[in-house]
């Protein structure tokens, strides 16, 4: 997954970082699949409208390999390269 580039003005980017490889890969992929399903359902319904402007969602993922150090690195990557958009961590 590359964070290079920028998101479109009408797109809300959701960044997911979790264990997509290693001993917890199945768990991490299940979480990603659930979020991905919700994103697809929202987009299929036309996205959302905020103050008269339509937005769709894009889901990007990073693998922390179930390693706490790598998790910190991937979260920092999301926070520093979030295309100038606000970052709302799920803690």
Secondary structure, DSSP 8 states (H G I E B T S, - for coil): ----S---TTEEEEEEEE-SSSTTHHHHHHHHHHHHHHHHHHHHTT-EEETTEEEEEEEEEEE-TT-HHHHHHHHHHHHHSSTT-------
